[in-house]
Amino acid sequence: MAPPPSATPTVSEAPPVDPTPTQATEVLGPEETVRAWVAARNEALTDGDVEAVTALSQSQCSSCENLISPIVETYERGGRYMTAGWSVLRTKAAS
């Protein structure tokens, strides 16, 4: 007999996820999705290509759009970002 599900959230400290356009079509868990999205956004900051981060975003996600559109606008105007981007130190998913 299996133990009952825990109400305690799980914490994961997995290594960073490499963003690839194919990940958008794979089924990722919530923690993997967060790591992939942040990695894809960080990559977009380096070259202005938002394809991967957009593919990992829901079309109606205004927060996602608010974080992606400045990247597009900056590169369209000839600018660039000089940052290491974000780091996901740990994730916590409620069960």
C-alpha positions in Angstrom: 0.0 0.0 0.0 1.4 3.4 -1.0 1.7 6.2 1.6 -0.8 9.0 1.3 0.2 12.1 -0.7 2.1 14.7 1.3 0.8 18.2 1.7 4.3 19.3 2.2 5.8 21.1 -0.8 8.8 19.5 -2.5 12.0 21.4 -3.0 14.3 20.7 -6.0 17.8 21.9 -6.5 18.3 20.4 -9.9 20.9 21.8 -12.3 19.9 24.5 -14.8 17.9 23.4 -17.9 19.3 24.2 -21.3 16.6 26.0 -23.3 15.8 24.5 -26.7 12.9 25.2 -29.0 11.9 21.5 -28.8 11.3 21.8 -25.0 8.1 23.8 -25.7 6.6 20.7 -27.3 7.7 18.4 -24.5 5.7 17.9 -21.3 7.7 19.5 -18.5 6.9 19.5 -14.9 6.4 22.9 -13.2 9.9 23.0 -11.8 11.5 22.1 -15.1 9.3 24.6 -16.9 10.4 27.4 -14.6 14.1 26.5 -15.1 13.7 26.2 -18.9 11.8 29.5 -19.1 14.5 31.4 -17.1 17.3 29.8 -19.1 15.5 30.7 -22.3 15.0 34.3 -21.1 18.6 34.6 -20.2 19.6 33.4 -23.6 17.3 35.9 -25.2 19.0 38.6 -23.2 22.3 37.7 -24.8 21.2 37.7 -28.5 17.7 39.1 -28.7 16.2 35.9 -30.0 13.0 35.4 -28.0 11.7 32.3 -29.9 12.5 29.8 -27.1 11.2 31.9 -24.2 8.1 32.8 -26.2 7.5 29.1 -27.0 7.7 28.3 -23.2 5.2 31.1 -22.4 1.4 30.9 -22.4 -0.1 33.2 -25.0 -2.2 35.0 -22.4 0.6 35.5 -19.9 0.9 39.2 -19.4 3.8 38.8 -17.0 5.7 36.8 -19.6 5.0 39.4 -22.2 6.1 42.2 -19.9 9.5 40.4 -19.4 9.9 39.5 -23.1 8.8 42.6 -25.0 11.6 44.9 -23.6 14.2 42.4 -25.0 12.6 42.6 -28.4 12.4 46.4 -28.3 15.9 46.8 -27.0 17.4 44.7 -29.8 15.2 46.3 -32.5 16.6 49.7 -31.5 20.2 48.4 -31.7 20.7 48.0 -27.9 21.8 45.0 -26.0 21.9 43.6 -22.4 25.0 43.1 -20.4 23.9 40.7 -17.7 24.3 37.2 -16.5 20.5 37.0 -16.3 18.6 35.3 -13.5 19.5 32.2 -11.5 17.0 29.8 -10.2 18.4 28.9 -6.8 15.7 26.5 -5.9 12.1 25.7 -6.7 9.2 24.6 -4.6 6.1 22.9 -6.1 3.0 22.3 -4.0 1.7 18.7 -4.2 
